Amino acid sequence: MANRTLYGIKACDTMKKARSWLDAKGVAYDFHDYKASGITEAKVKGWVKEAGWETVLNRAGTTFRKLPEAEREGLTAAKAIKLMVAQPSMIKRPVLEGEGQLIIGFKPEIYAAQVKK
């Protein structure tokens, strides 16, 4: 079993790039599709505590932009966590967790600097 878990959505292009990068470098990981399997509030709270809700919440995505304006305004950590647990598509992808690290989003240069086999 891998010590890392990659969280995201199977069909997402960014997810495909991250998975290809990890596979090419021989980095072991488990994949958690939170669209299919959901995500716990405790897990999202942990990410928010470590990285900040502004980093974890994908405000550029369609799911967030389709929200009524009242739900998008006055966001707090608690409100953002509720939104992300209810609709995991609002979580920035991918989230790579393990080996004492939390990396949110995919940039090859960040993975190259921070992810070791």
Chimera marker file (.cmm) of the C-alpha trace (Angstrom):
<marker_set name="trace">
<marker id="1" x="0.000" y="0.000" z="0.000" r="1" g="1" b="0" radius="0.5"/>
<marker id="2" x="1.221" y="3.487" z="-0.860" r="1" g="1" b="0" radius="0.5"/>
<marker id="3" x="1.997" y="6.091" z="1.784" r="1" g="1" b="0" radius="0.5"/>
<marker id="4" x="0.460" y="8.810" z="-0.372" r="1" g="1" b="0" radius="0.5"/>
<marker id="5" x="-3.077" y="9.431" z="-1.508" r="1" g="1" b="0" radius="0.5"/>
<marker id="6" x="-4.007" y="11.488" z="-4.540" r="1" g="1" b="0" radius="0.5"/>
<marker id="7" x="-7.485" y="12.980" z="-4.158" r="1" g="1" b="0" radius="0.5"/>
<marker id="8" x="-9.506" y="14.230" z="-7.087" r="1" g="1" b="0" radius="0.5"/>
<marker id="9" x="-11.835" y="13.337" z="-9.922" r="1" g="1" b="0" radius="0.5"/>
<marker id="10" x="-10.912" y="10.670" z="-12.450" r="1" g="1" b="0" radius="0.5"/>
<marker id="11" x="-11.949" y="12.571" z="-15.604" r="1" g="1" b="0" radius="0.5"/>
<marker id="12" x="-10.255" y="15.890" z="-14.721" r="1" g="1" b="0" radius="0.5"/>
<marker id="13" x="-7.441" y="16.888" z="-17.124" r="1" g="1" b="0" radius="0.5"/>
<marker id="14" x="-5.267" y="18.264" z="-14.313" r="1" g="1" b="0" radius="0.5"/>
<marker id="15" x="-5.709" y="14.986" z="-12.451" r="1" g="1" b="0" radius="0.5"/>
<marker id="16" x="-4.583" y="13.068" z="-15.529" r="1" g="1" b="0" radius="0.5"/>
<marker id="17" x="-1.428" y="15.224" z="-15.730" r="1" g="1" b="0" radius="0.5"/>
<marker id="18" x="-0.649" y="14.672" z="-12.041" r="1" g="1" b="0" radius="0.5"/>
<marker id="19" x="-1.223" y="10.915" z="-12.294" r="1" g="1" b="0" radius="0.5"/>
<marker id="20" x="0.963" y="10.697" z="-15.414" r="1" g="1" b="0" radius="0.5"/>
<marker id="21" x="3.727" y="12.660" z="-13.663" r="1" g="1" b="0" radius="0.5"/>
<marker id="22" x="3.615" y="10.436" z="-10.560" r="1" g="1" b="0" radius="0.5"/>
<marker id="23" x="3.487" y="7.246" z="-12.666" r="1" g="1" b="0" radius="0.5"/>
<marker id="24" x="6.416" y="8.372" z="-14.839" r="1" g="1" b="0" radius="0.5"/>
<marker id="25" x="8.529" y="9.068" z="-11.722" r="1" g="1" b="0" radius="0.5"/>
<marker id="26" x="7.584" y="5.756" z="-10.122" r="1" g="1" b="0" radius="0.5"/>
<marker id="27" x="5.897" y="7.409" z="-7.143" r="1" g="1" b="0" radius="0.5"/>
<marker id="28" x="3.472" y="5.045" z="-5.403" r="1" g="1" b="0" radius="0.5"/>
<marker id="29" x="0.075" y="6.452" z="-4.435" r="1" g="1" b="0" radius="0.5"/>
<marker id="30" x="-3.502" y="5.438" z="-3.848" r="1" g="1" b="0" radius="0.5"/>
<marker id="31" x="-6.184" y="7.290" z="-5.785" r="1" g="1" b="0" radius="0.5"/>
<marker id="32" x="-9.323" y="8.550" z="-4.036" r="1" g="1" b="0" radius="0.5"/>
<marker id="33" x="-12.035" y="9.751" z="-6.420" r="1" g="1" b="0" radius="0.5"/>
<marker id="34" x="-14.103" y="12.030" z="-4.230" r="1" g="1" b="0" radius="0.5"/>
<marker id="35" x="-16.771" y="12.378" z="-6.861" r="1" g="1" b="0" radius="0.5"/>
<marker id="36" x="-17.402" y="8.626" z="-6.587" r="1" g="1" b="0" radius="0.5"/>
<marker id="37" x="-16.439" y="8.030" z="-2.938" r="1" g="1" b="0" radius="0.5"/>
<marker id="38" x="-17.137" y="11.408" z="-1.350" r="1" g="1" b="0" radius="0.5"/>
<marker id="39" x="-14.924" y="13.141" z="1.177" r="1" g="1" b="0" radius="0.5"/>
<marker id="40" x="-15.262" y="13.479" z="4.927" r="1" g="1" b="0" radius="0.5"/>
<marker id="41" x="-15.703" y="16.788" z="6.661" r="1" g="1" b="0" radius="0.5"/>
<marker id="42" x="-12.775" y="15.858" z="8.928" r="1" g="1" b="0" radius="0.5"/>
<marker id="43" x="-10.480" y="15.401" z="5.903" r="1" g="1" b="0" radius="0.5"/>
<marker id="44" x="-11.478" y="18.753" z="4.367" r="1" g="1" b="0" radius="0.5"/>
<marker id="45" x="-11.096" y="20.484" z="7.759" r="1" g="1" b="0" radius="0.5"/>
<marker id="46" x="-7.577" y="19.062" z="8.051" r="1" g="1" b="0" radius="0.5"/>
<marker id="47" x="-6.606" y="20.403" z="4.633" r="1" g="1" b="0" radius="0.5"/>
<marker id="48" x="-8.129" y="23.799" z="5.429" r="1" g="1" b="0" radius="0.5"/>
<marker id="49" x="-6.296" y="23.920" z="8.759" r="1" g="1" b="0" radius="0.5"/>
<marker id="50" x="-2.977" y="23.183" z="7.054" r="1" g="1" b="0" radius="0.5"/>
<marker id="51" x="-3.321" y="25.107" z="3.773" r="1" g="1" b="0" radius="0.5"/>
<marker id="52" x="-6.151" y="27.620" z="4.318" r="1" g="1" b="0" radius="0.5"/>
<marker id="53" x="-9.622" y="27.452" z="2.798" r="1" g="1" b="0" radius="0.5"/>
<marker id="54" x="-8.650" y="29.976" z="0.133" r="1" g="1" b="0" radius="0.5"/>
<marker id="55" x="-6.124" y="27.456" z="-1.220" r="1" g="1" b="0" radius="0.5"/>
<marker id="56" x="-8.358" y="24.382" z="-0.953" r="1" g="1" b="0" radius="0.5"/>
<marker id="57" x="-11.516" y="25.918" z="-2.440" r="1" g="1" b="0" radius="0.5"/>
<marker id="58" x="-11.528" y="26.046" z="-6.249" r="1" g="1" b="0" radius="0.5"/>
<marker id="59" x="-13.261" y="29.359" z="-6.915" r="1" g="1" b="0" radius="0.5"/>
<marker id="60" x="-12.350" y="29.233" z="-10.613" r="1" g="1" b="0" radius="0.5"/>
<marker id="61" x="-14.323" y="26.048" z="-11.252" r="1" g="1" b="0" radius="0.5"/>
<marker id="62" x="-17.747" y="25.805" z="-12.831" r="1" g="1" b="0" radius="0.5"/>
<marker id="63" x="-19.368" y="24.279" z="-9.732" r="1" g="1" b="0" radius="0.5"/>
<marker id="64" x="-18.415" y="27.266" z="-7.581" r="1" g="1" b="0" radius="0.5"/>
<marker id="65" x="-19.289" y="29.846" z="-10.249" r="1" g="1" b="0" radius="0.5"/>
<marker id="66" x="-22.773" y="28.322" z="-10.645" r="1" g="1" b="0" radius="0.5"/>
<marker id="67" x="-23.577" y="28.904" z="-6.966" r="1" g="1" b="0" radius="0.5"/>
<marker id="68" x="-26.056" y="31.671" z="-6.166" r="1" g="1" b="0" radius="0.5"/>
<marker id="69" x="-24.233" y="34.907" z="-5.404" r="1" g="1" b="0" radius="0.5"/>
<marker id="70" x="-25.456" y="34.819" z="-1.797" r="1" g="1" b="0" radius="0.5"/>
<marker id="71" x="-23.583" y="31.539" z="-1.237" r="1" g="1" b="0" radius="0.5"/>
<marker id="72" x="-20.375" y="32.869" z="-2.818" r="1" g="1" b="0" radius="0.5"/>
<marker id="73" x="-20.310" y="36.059" z="-0.773" r="1" g="1" b="0" radius="0.5"/>
<marker id="74" x="-18.969" y="36.393" z="2.754" r="1" g="1" b="0" radius="0.5"/>
<marker id="75" x="-17.116" y="33.107" z="2.670" r="1" g="1" b="0" radius="0.5"/>
<marker id="76" x="-15.554" y="31.891" z="5.875" r="1" g="1" b="0" radius="0.5"/>
<marker id="77" x="-13.582" y="28.723" z="6.532" r="1" g="1" b="0" radius="0.5"/>
<marker id="78" x="-16.681" y="27.041" z="8.001" r="1" g="1" b="0" radius="0.5"/>
<marker id="79" x="-18.868" y="28.011" z="5.024" r="1" g="1" b="0" radius="0.5"/>
<marker id="80" x="-16.199" y="26.928" z="2.511" r="1" g="1" b="0" radius="0.5"/>
<marker id="81" x="-15.784" y="23.547" z="4.252" r="1" g="1" b="0" radius="0.5"/>
<marker id="82" x="-19.557" y="22.932" z="4.113" r="1" g="1" b="0" radius="0.5"/>
<marker id="83" x="-19.591" y="23.767" z="0.388" r="1" g="1" b="0" radius="0.5"/>
<marker id="84" x="-16.639" y="21.482" z="-0.392" r="1" g="1" b="0" radius="0.5"/>
<marker id="85" x="-18.029" y="18.531" z="1.585" r="1" g="1" b="0" radius="0.5"/>
<marker id="86" x="-21.451" y="18.930" z="-0.073" r="1" g="1" b="0" radius="0.5"/>
<marker id="87" x="-19.930" y="19.318" z="-3.557" r="1" g="1" b="0" radius="0.5"/>
<marker id="88" x="-16.387" y="17.883" z="-3.710" r="1" g="1" b="0" radius="0.5"/>
<marker id="89" x="-15.979" y="19.276" z="-7.242" r="1" g="1" b="0" radius="0.5"/>
<marker id="90" x="-15.289" y="22.584" z="-5.466" r="1" g="1" b="0" radius="0.5"/>
<marker id="91" x="-12.042" y="21.211" z="-4.020" r="1" g="1" b="0" radius="0.5"/>
<marker id="92" x="-8.989" y="22.325" z="-5.978" r="1" g="1" b="0" radius="0.5"/>
<marker id="93" x="-7.450" y="19.361" z="-7.765" r="1" g="1" b="0" radius="0.5"/>
<marker id="94" x="-5.450" y="17.366" z="-7.185" r="1" g="1" b="0" radius="0.5"/>
<marker id="95" x="-4.710" y="17.078" z="-3.491" r="1" g="1" b="0" radius="0.5"/>
<marker id="96" x="-1.635" y="14.949" z="-2.808" r="1" g="1" b="0" radius="0.5"/>
<marker id="97" x="-1.297" y="13.927" z="0.804" r="1" g="1" b="0" radius="0.5"/>
<marker id="98" x="1.236" y="11.742" z="2.558" r="1" g="1" b="0" radius="0.5"/>
<marker id="99" x="4.875" y="11.475" z="3.550" r="1" g="1" b="0" radius="0.5"/>
<marker id="100" x="4.275" y="14.491" z="5.804" r="1" g="1" b="0" radius="0.5"/>
<marker id="101" x="3.210" y="16.638" z="2.852" r="1" g="1" b="0" radius="0.5"/>
<marker id="102" x="0.095" y="18.305" z="1.519" r="1" g="1" b="0" radius="0.5"/>
<marker id="103" x="0.282" y="19.618" z="-2.044" r="1" g="1" b="0" radius="0.5"/>
<marker id="104" x="-2.815" y="21.240" z="-3.504" r="1" g="1" b="0" radius="0.5"/>
<marker id="105" x="-3.019" y="21.734" z="-7.251" r="1" g="1" b="0" radius="0.5"/>
<marker id="106" x="-0.595" y="20.409" z="-9.834" r="1" g="1" b="0" radius="0.5"/>
<marker id="107" x="2.463" y="22.189" z="-11.127" r="1" g="1" b="0" radius="0.5"/>
<marker id="108" x="5.236" y="19.899" z="-12.440" r="1" g="1" b="0" radius="0.5"/>
<marker id="109" x="7.952" y="22.121" z="-10.956" r="1" g="1" b="0" radius="0.5"/>
<marker id="110" x="6.398" y="21.935" z="-7.457" r="1" g="1" b="0" radius="0.5"/>
<marker id="111" x="5.984" y="18.164" z="-7.683" r="1" g="1" b="0" radius="0.5"/>
<marker id="112" x="9.597" y="17.879" z="-8.924" r="1" g="1" b="0" radius="0.5"/>
<marker id="113" x="10.863" y="19.912" z="-5.959" r="1" g="1" b="0" radius="0.5"/>
<marker id="114" x="8.710" y="18.348" z="-3.255" r="1" g="1" b="0" radius="0.5"/>
<marker id="115" x="7.756" y="14.787" z="-4.225" r="1" g="1" b="0" radius="0.5"/>
<marker id="116" x="10.361" y="12.108" z="-3.618" r="1" g="1" b="0" radius="0.5"/>
<marker id="117" x="9.947" y="8.405" z="-4.455" r="1" g="1" b="0" radius="0.5"/>
<link id1="1" id2="2" r="1" g="1" b="0" radius="0.2"/>
<link id1="2" id2="3" r="1" g="1" b="0" radius="0.2"/>
<link id1="3" id2="4" r="1" g="1" b="0" radius="0.2"/>
<link id1="4" id2="5" r="1" g="1" b="0" radius="0.2"/>
<link id1="5" id2="6" r="1" g="1" b="0" radius="0.2"/>
<link id1="6" id2="7" r="1" g="1" b="0" radius="0.2"/>
<link id1="7" id2="8" r="1" g="1" b="0" radius="0.2"/>
<link id1="8" id2="9" r="1" g="1" b="0" radius="0.2"/>
<link id1="9" id2="10" r="1" g="1" b="0" radius="0.2"/>
<link id1="10" id2="11" r="1" g="1" b="0" radius="0.2"/>
<link id1="11" id2="12" r="1" g="1" b="0" radius="0.2"/>
<link id1="12" id2="13" r="1" g="1" b="0" radius="0.2"/>
<link id1="13" id2="14" r="1" g="1" b="0" radius="0.2"/>
<link id1="14" id2="15" r="1" g="1" b="0" radius="0.2"/>
<link id1="15" id2="16" r="1" g="1" b="0" radius="0.2"/>
<link id1="16" id2="17" r="1" g="1" b="0" radius="0.2"/>
<link id1="17" id2="18" r="1" g="1" b="0" radius="0.2"/>
<link id1="18" id2="19" r="1" g="1" b="0" radius="0.2"/>
<link id1="19" id2="20" r="1" g="1" b="0" radius="0.2"/>
<link id1="20" id2="21" r="1" g="1" b="0" radius="0.2"/>
<link id1="21" id2="22" r="1" g="1" b="0" radius="0.2"/>
<link id1="22" id2="23" r="1" g="1" b="0" radius="0.2"/>
<link id1="23" id2="24" r="1" g="1" b="0" radius="0.2"/>
<link id1="24" id2="25" r="1" g="1" b="0" radius="0.2"/>
<link id1="25" id2="26" r="1" g="1" b="0" radius="0.2"/>
<link id1="26" id2="27" r="1" g="1" b="0" radius="0.2"/>
<link id1="27" id2="28" r="1" g="1" b="0" radius="0.2"/>
<link id1="28" id2="29" r="1" g="1" b="0" radius="0.2"/>
<link id1="29" id2="30" r="1" g="1" b="0" radius="0.2"/>
<link id1="30" id2="31" r="1" g="1" b="0" radius="0.2"/>
<link id1="31" id2="32" r="1" g="1" b="0" radius="0.2"/>
<link id1="32" id2="33" r="1" g="1" b="0" radius="0.2"/>
<link id1="33" id2="34" r="1" g="1" b="0" radius="0.2"/>
<link id1="34" id2="35" r="1" g="1" b="0" radius="0.2"/>
<link id1="35" id2="36" r="1" g="1" b="0" radius="0.2"/>
<link id1="36" id2="37" r="1" g="1" b="0" radius="0.2"/>
<link id1="37" id2="38" r="1" g="1" b="0" radius="0.2"/>
<link id1="38" id2="39" r="1" g="1" b="0" radius="0.2"/>
<link id1="39" id2="40" r="1" g="1" b="0" radius="0.2"/>
<link id1="40" id2="41" r="1" g="1" b="0" radius="0.2"/>
<link id1="41" id2="42" r="1" g="1" b="0" radius="0.2"/>
<link id1="42" id2="43" r="1" g="1" b="0" radius="0.2"/>
<link id1="43" id2="44" r="1" g="1" b="0" radius="0.2"/>
<link id1="44" id2="45" r="1" g="1" b="0" radius="0.2"/>
<link id1="45" id2="46" r="1" g="1" b="0" radius="0.2"/>
<link id1="46" id2="47" r="1" g="1" b="0" radius="0.2"/>
<link id1="47" id2="48" r="1" g="1" b="0" radius="0.2"/>
<link id1="48" id2="49" r="1" g="1" b="0" radius="0.2"/>
<link id1="49" id2="50" r="1" g="1" b="0" radius="0.2"/>
<link id1="50" id2="51" r="1" g="1" b="0" radius="0.2"/>
<link id1="51" id2="52" r="1" g="1" b="0" radius="0.2"/>
<link id1="52" id2="53" r="1" g="1" b="0" radius="0.2"/>
<link id1="53" id2="54" r="1" g="1" b="0" radius="0.2"/>
<link id1="54" id2="55" r="1" g="1" b="0" radius="0.2"/>
<link id1="55" id2="56" r="1" g="1" b="0" radius="0.2"/>
<link id1="56" id2="57" r="1" g="1" b="0" radius="0.2"/>
<link id1="57" id2="58" r="1" g="1" b="0" radius="0.2"/>
<link id1="58" id2="59" r="1" g="1" b="0" radius="0.2"/>
<link id1="59" id2="60" r="1" g="1" b="0" radius="0.2"/>
<link id1="60" id2="61" r="1" g="1" b="0" radius="0.2"/>
<link id1="61" id2="62" r="1" g="1" b="0" radius="0.2"/>
<link id1="62" id2="63" r="1" g="1" b="0" radius="0.2"/>
<link id1="63" id2="64" r="1" g="1" b="0" radius="0.2"/>
<link id1="64" id2="65" r="1" g="1" b="0" radius="0.2"/>
<link id1="65" id2="66" r="1" g="1" b="0" radius="0.2"/>
<link id1="66" id2="67" r="1" g="1" b="0" radius="0.2"/>
<link id1="67" id2="68" r="1" g="1" b="0" radius="0.2"/>
<link id1="68" id2="69" r="1" g="1" b="0" radius="0.2"/>
<link id1="69" id2="70" r="1" g="1" b="0" radius="0.2"/>
<link id1="70" id2="71" r="1" g="1" b="0" radius="0.2"/>
<link id1="71" id2="72" r="1" g="1" b="0" radius="0.2"/>
<link id1="72" id2="73" r="1" g="1" b="0" radius="0.2"/>
<link id1="73" id2="74" r="1" g="1" b="0" radius="0.2"/>
<link id1="74" id2="75" r="1" g="1" b="0" radius="0.2"/>
<link id1="75" id2="76" r="1" g="1" b="0" radius="0.2"/>
<link id1="76" id2="77" r="1" g="1" b="0" radius="0.2"/>
<link id1="77" id2="78" r="1" g="1" b="0" radius="0.2"/>
<link id1="78" id2="79" r="1" g="1" b="0" radius="0.2"/>
<link id1="79" id2="80" r="1" g="1" b="0" radius="0.2"/>
<link id1="80" id2="81" r="1" g="1" b="0" radius="0.2"/>
<link id1="81" id2="82" r="1" g="1" b="0" radius="0.2"/>
<link id1="82" id2="83" r="1" g="1" b="0" radius="0.2"/>
<link id1="83" id2="84" r="1" g="1" b="0" radius="0.2"/>
<link id1="84" id2="85" r="1" g="1" b="0" radius="0.2"/>
<link id1="85" id2="86" r="1" g="1" b="0" radius="0.2"/>
<link id1="86" id2="87" r="1" g="1" b="0" radius="0.2"/>
<link id1="87" id2="88" r="1" g="1" b="0" radius="0.2"/>
<link id1="88" id2="89" r="1" g="1" b="0" radius="0.2"/>
<link id1="89" id2="90" r="1" g="1" b="0" radius="0.2"/>
<link id1="90" id2="91" r="1" g="1" b="0" radius="0.2"/>
<link id1="91" id2="92" r="1" g="1" b="0" radius="0.2"/>
<link id1="92" id2="93" r="1" g="1" b="0" radius="0.2"/>
<link id1="93" id2="94" r="1" g="1" b="0" radius="0.2"/>
<link id1="94" id2="95" r="1" g="1" b="0" radius="0.2"/>
<link id1="95" id2="96" r="1" g="1" b="0" radius="0.2"/>
<link id1="96" id2="97" r="1" g="1" b="0" radius="0.2"/>
<link id1="97" id2="98" r="1" g="1" b="0" radius="0.2"/>
<link id1="98" id2="99" r="1" g="1" b="0" radius="0.2"/>
<link id1="99" id2="100" r="1" g="1" b="0" radius="0.2"/>
<link id1="100" id2="101" r="1" g="1" b="0" radius="0.2"/>
<link id1="101" id2="102" r="1" g="1" b="0" radius="0.2"/>
<link id1="102" id2="103" r="1" g="1" b="0" radius="0.2"/>
<link id1="103" id2="104" r="1" g="1" b="0" radius="0.2"/>
<link id1="104" id2="105" r="1" g="1" b="0" radius="0.2"/>
<link id1="105" id2="106" r="1" g="1" b="0" radius="0.2"/>
<link id1="106" id2="107" r="1" g="1" b="0" radius="0.2"/>
<link id1="107" id2="108" r="1" g="1" b="0" radius="0.2"/>
<link id1="108" id2="109" r="1" g="1" b="0" radius="0.2"/>
<link id1="109" id2="110" r="1" g="1" b="0" radius="0.2"/>
<link id1="110" id2="111" r="1" g="1" b="0" radius="0.2"/>
<link id1="111" id2="112" r="1" g="1" b="0" radius="0.2"/>
<link id1="112" id2="113" r="1" g="1" b="0" radius="0.2"/>
<link id1="113" id2="114" r="1" g="1" b="0" radius="0.2"/>
<link id1="114" id2="115" r="1" g="1" b="0" radius="0.2"/>
<link id1="115" id2="116" r="1" g="1" b="0" radius="0.2"/>
<link id1="116" id2="117" r="1" g="1" b="0" radius="0.2"/>
</marker_set>
